[in-house]
């Protein structure tokens, strides 16, 4: 992954985080995905009183699908926390499965975590979701 794409992901996720709707938890998250076409799509978390919510990663993936159809995701950036803290916010299990659905080789999908000041760490999806279940387990292609 080149540094220019990492910066594009970071800027998109940081910007969309400001639009998060988190009146109950107060925990705003922005996410951006890089599709195989090179396009960046961003999403923010959205809460509601019934505690059914849309996670930032889901929003970004939904934006991608609505814009260009279902494509492979090569990277995701998650921005959360406050400047100066050391919190590492990775995608939850539900979002990891959403990401897995859109990359048939989890070791090739890079997951970046960042705070408002910049990238803090990266992993592969395989690191975060070992022995994953995906479309190939159902003899389907993503």
C-alpha positions in Angstrom: 0.0 0.0 0.0 1.5 3.3 -1.0 1.7 6.3 1.4 -0.5 8.4 -0.9 -3.4 5.9 -0.6 -2.9 5.6 3.2 -3.2 9.4 3.4 -6.3 9.5 1.2 -7.9 6.9 3.5 -7.0 8.8 6.6 -8.2 12.2 5.4 -11.6 10.7 4.3 -12.1 8.8 7.5 -11.1 11.7 9.7 -13.4 14.1 7.8 -16.5 11.8 7.8 -16.0 11.1 11.5 -17.2 14.7 12.2 -20.6 13.7 10.7 -21.1 10.6 13.0 -24.4 10.6 14.8 -23.5 9.2 18.3 -25.9 11.0 20.8 -26.0 8.0 23.2 -22.4 6.7 23.4 -20.7 9.9 22.3 -18.1 7.6 20.6 -17.7 8.9 17.0 -16.0 6.7 14.4 -15.1 7.3 10.8 -14.0 4.7 8.3 -12.9 4.7 4.7 -12.3 1.8 2.4 -10.1 1.6 -0.7 -11.7 -0.5 -3.4 -9.8 -2.4 -6.0 -10.7 0.4 -8.5 -8.7 2.9 -6.4 -11.7 4.8 -5.2 -12.1 5.7 -1.6 -15.5 5.5 0.2 -16.2 6.8 3.7 -18.8 6.2 6.3 -19.6 7.2 9.9 -21.4 5.4 12.7 -25.1 6.2 13.2 -26.8 5.4 16.5 -30.5 5.4 17.4 -32.5 5.0 20.6 -33.3 1.3 19.9 -29.5 0.7 19.9 -29.6 -0.8 16.5 -26.8 1.1 14.7 -24.8 1.3 11.5 -21.1 1.0 12.0 -18.7 3.3 10.2 -17.2 0.4 8.2 -20.7 -0.7 7.1 -21.4 2.8 6.0 -18.2 2.9 3.9 -18.8 -0.5 2.3 -22.5 0.5 1.6 -21.3 3.7 -0.1 -18.9 1.6 -2.3 -21.6 -0.8 -3.3 -24.1 1.9 -4.1 -21.5 3.8 -6.1 -19.7 1.1 -8.1 -21.2 -2.2 -7.2 -19.5 -4.9 -5.0 -15.8 -4.9 -5.5 -12.8 -6.2 -3.6 -11.7 -3.9 -0.7 -7.9 -3.6 -0.5 -7.7 -1.5 2.7 -9.8 0.1 5.5 -8.9 3.0 7.8 -10.7 3.4 11.1 -10.4 6.8 12.9 -11.6 7.0 16.5 -10.4 8.2 19.9 -9.0 11.6 20.9 -5.7 13.3 20.0 -3.0 12.2 22.3 -4.6 9.0 23.6 -3.2 5.6 22.6 -6.5 3.9 21.9 -6.4 1.3 19.1 -10.0 1.0 17.7 -10.1 -2.0 15.3 -13.3 -3.1 13.4 -15.6 -5.1 15.6 -16.3 -8.8 14.8 -19.4 -7.9 12.8 -17.5 -5.4 10.7 -14.6 -7.8 10.2 -17.0 -10.2 8.7 -18.4 -7.4 6.4 -14.8 -6.7 5.3 -14.1 -10.4 4.7 -17.1 -10.6 2.4 -15.4 -8.2 0.1 -11.9 -9.6 0.1 -11.3 -13.3 -0.7 -7.7 -13.2 0.6 -7.8 -11.7 4.1 -4.0 -11.6 4.3 -4.1 -9.0 1.6 -6.6 -6.6 3.2 -4.8 -4.0 5.3 -6.6 -2.6 8.4 -5.3 0.7 9.6 -6.3 2.3 12.9 -5.8 6.0 13.6 -6.6 8.8 16.0 -7.3 12.4 14.8 -3.5 13.0 14.5 -2.7 10.1 12.2 -2.2 6.4 11.8 -1.4 4.4 14.9 -1.0 0.8 13.7 -1.9 -1.6 10.9 -2.7 -5.3 10.6 -4.0 -7.6 7.9 -7.6 -8.8 8.2 -6.2 -12.3 8.6 -4.4 -11.1 11.8 -7.7 -9.8 13.1 -10.0 -12.6 11.8 -8.0 -15.8 11.6 -9.7 -18.9 10.2 -12.3 -16.7 8.7 -15.5 -17.9 7.0 -16.3 -16.4 3.6 -18.0 -16.9 0.3 -15.5 -19.6 -0.7 -16.7 -21.7 2.2 -20.1 -21.8 0.4 -18.5 -22.4 -3.0 -19.4 -18.8 -4.0 -17.2 -16.0 -5.2 -17.4 -12.6 -3.6 
